[in-house]
Amino acid sequence: QTSRAPAISVSAESCIPAGLRLGPVPGTFKLGKYLSDRKEPGLKKKVRMVRGELVDEAGSSALEWIGLIRAARNSQEQTLEAVADLPGGQIFYRALRDVQPGEELTVWYSNPLAQWFDIPVTATPTHDEKGEERYICWYCWRTFKYPNSLKAHVHFHCALSHGRTFLHHDH
């Protein structure tokens, strides 16, 4: 288990327009590696548009804080998608819609980028005895509350999936 920084939520202080690109994302790209079903309370960072650029409270550009944006657990809470201009190229985040003031920025892979990284694109829920949706790992049977938590688990953590690719299975 690797240690990691405390959870930080990055939220909009002003409207962020749909289609705005942030980045490139610096460092090794491991979106979702620390994703959990729980939304962990933590420090909050606010960002706002200034002269067409997204900056934090200190006026720092996105390169300083883009790595703090949390992975979205599902498409309903997702505000950004990770994209690349070409396979293996630099990764950027793009606003999927207008993000309103007070909303947290959360990101997940675009479908082409997910396929490039061999991250599952879909996850089909089952329903437990209470009728609640659950996502079950088809390798180790661990259950998750959110689809992206399952996808991240399969890609980064499931020892039983290692060496097997998702794309060749019909799930």
Residue, then its C-alpha position, 0 to 999 in steps of 0.5 A: q500500500t503506497s501512502r498518498a496525500p490527504a483528499i483535496s476537493v477542487s471546486a469551481e468558484s466561477c462558471i467554467p465553460a464547457g469544452l475548456r481544456l486544462g493541462p497537460v497533466p504532469g507526471t505519471f498518469k494514474l487517474g483512479k488509482y486511489l478512488s474509493d466508494r466513499k467521498e472522503p472529507g478533506l481540504k478544499k481548493k477553489v479555482r476560478m476563471v481569470r482572463g480565460e485561464l483557470v487559476d487557484e486562490a493563489g493565482s497558480s495555473a492548472l499545472e500546479w493543482i490539476g493532479l489534485i482533481r479527484a476521480a469521478r465515481n460515476s458519470q453523474e458526478q463527472t464534470l471533466e474527462a481526460v483526453a489525449d490528442l493522439p494515443g500516448g500523447q499528452i493528457f488534458y482534462r476537458a470540461l464536459r459541460d458548464v461547471q457551476p460555482g460551488e461544484e466540485l471538479t471530478v474527472w474520468y477517462s474519455n472512452p478512447l483514453a480508457q481503451w488506450f490504458d486498458i481501463p474497462v469502458t463499461a460496468t454493468p450493475t447487479h442488484d443486491e437483496k435490498g435492490e441497490e445497485r452494486y458492481i462486482c469484480w468478475y475476477c475476485w468478486r469484490t463489490f463496489k457501489y460505483p462503476n468507476s470504483l470497480k474499473a479502477h480496482v480491476h485496472f490498478h488493484c485486482a491481483l486476479s485480473h493481472g495479465r488478463t485484458f478486459l477487452h476480450h471478455d464479453h461482460 
